[in-house]
């Protein structure tokens, strides 16, 4: 019998292998459909401050969402990995003002704010957070990349902050094993539509 961490590792490998086979056309067309569904939600329409991850590799392309936020005059926050004096790391939210000027490749090659563009904001100001993940199940359980950044960060949000995970439909699976620290998501959007978690 595999332990929960071993089960998670197996799922991560399975999903990563599938991700590596995605075509640019699949990512582009699916991302457009996911973005359309997202911006039609009341959660997006009413949000003044939105936190959204910066997509990397074969993830859902979030540049479309960020562009829409700018176009609608919303405040957009992005994740940034900060380092403690003991070298441990944690995630904060930084305001993005100019996509082209503020960002450069950082941890694992993922875009991050350059030093002069770090503008840390209180998580309590976030009205809607867009959540990434390698896999999700229909009970709202999330499998991330193993760092635990989002599990901790989600616990710092307001109770009424809307949370929407975005993912490709094949990443929505039947069951993800969980541990005590794992945080659930409330809504999941794939290119096939919105899934409310009961």
PyMOL commands that set and color helices and strands:
alter all, ss='L'
color gray80, all
select helices_A, chain A and resi 4-19+24-39+42-46+63-71+99-102+107-109+115-117+123-125+149-154+169-171
alter helices_A, ss='H'
color red, helices_A
select strands_A, chain A and resi 49-52+75-83+89-96+103-105+111-113+120-121+128-131+135-137+142-143+162-166+172-173+187-190+193-196
alter strands_A, ss='S'
color yellow, strands_A
deselect
rebuild
show_as cartoon
